Amino acid sequence: MKTIKYAVAAIALSTLSFGAFAAQSVSPAQAENLNKIGVVSVNNADTLDGLEAKLAEKAKAAGASSYSITSANGNNKMSGTAVIYK
């Protein structure tokens, strides 16, 4: 049940645009018009915001201009994945 709550929260956060992030978060609908270049994953984030920031950093390091979070889970430490786009 907690995983579902985290996934819903991650999807909600991924639809918001954060100018401070290196790569821009996009919704799954927006991602349909972009070229998928891979998938990134991170571990050990303290919060959902921290998880999203780590995914954005890793997406930029991989040369992506945008990303869409596909999963988020964890209790004390968060982990998650995102599809990256150019």
C-alpha positions in Angstrom: 0.0 0.0 0.0 2.9 2.4 0.8 4.4 1.7 -2.6 1.2 2.8 -4.3 1.2 6.0 -2.3 4.8 6.7 -3.2 4.1 6.0 -6.8 1.2 8.3 -6.9 3.2 11.0 -5.2 6.1 10.6 -7.6 3.8 10.8 -10.6 2.2 14.0 -9.2 5.7 15.5 -8.6 6.9 14.5 -12.0 4.2 16.6 -13.7 5.5 19.7 -12.0 8.2 21.7 -13.6 11.2 22.7 -11.4 13.4 25.3 -13.0 16.3 24.4 -10.7 16.6 20.9 -12.1 19.0 20.2 -14.9 16.6 18.1 -16.9 13.0 18.9 -17.1 10.3 16.6 -15.7 7.6 15.7 -18.2 4.3 13.9 -17.9 3.8 10.5 -19.7 1.5 12.3 -22.3 4.2 14.9 -23.0 6.8 12.1 -23.3 5.0 10.6 -26.2 6.5 13.2 -28.5 10.1 12.8 -27.3 12.9 10.4 -28.2 13.6 7.9 -25.4 17.3 7.5 -24.9 17.4 5.2 -21.8 16.5 4.7 -18.2 18.1 5.9 -15.0 17.7 4.7 -11.4 18.8 6.0 -8.0 18.8 4.8 -4.4 19.1 6.2 -0.9 17.1 9.4 -1.3 15.6 10.7 2.0 12.4 12.2 0.5 10.4 12.2 -2.7 11.8 15.7 -3.6 15.3 14.3 -3.0 14.6 11.3 -5.2 13.4 13.6 -8.0 16.4 15.8 -7.7 18.8 12.8 -7.9 16.9 11.4 -10.9 17.1 14.8 -12.6 20.9 15.0 -12.0 21.4 11.5 -13.3 19.3 12.3 -16.4 21.4 15.4 -17.1 24.6 13.4 -16.7 23.3 10.9 -19.3 22.7 13.8 -21.7 18.9 13.9 -21.4 16.9 17.1 -21.6 13.8 15.6 -19.9 12.7 12.6 -17.8 9.6 10.9 -16.6 9.5 9.1 -13.3 8.2 5.6 -13.7 8.6 4.2 -10.2 9.4 5.3 -6.6 9.4 3.1 -3.5 10.9 2.7 -0.1 10.3 3.2 3.6 13.3 4.9 5.2 15.3 5.4 2.0 13.7 6.0 -1.4 14.7 4.5 -4.7 13.2 5.0 -8.1 13.6 4.9 -11.9 12.9 7.3 -14.7 12.8 7.1 -18.5 15.0 9.8 -20.0 14.4 11.7 -23.3 16.4 13.9 -25.6 
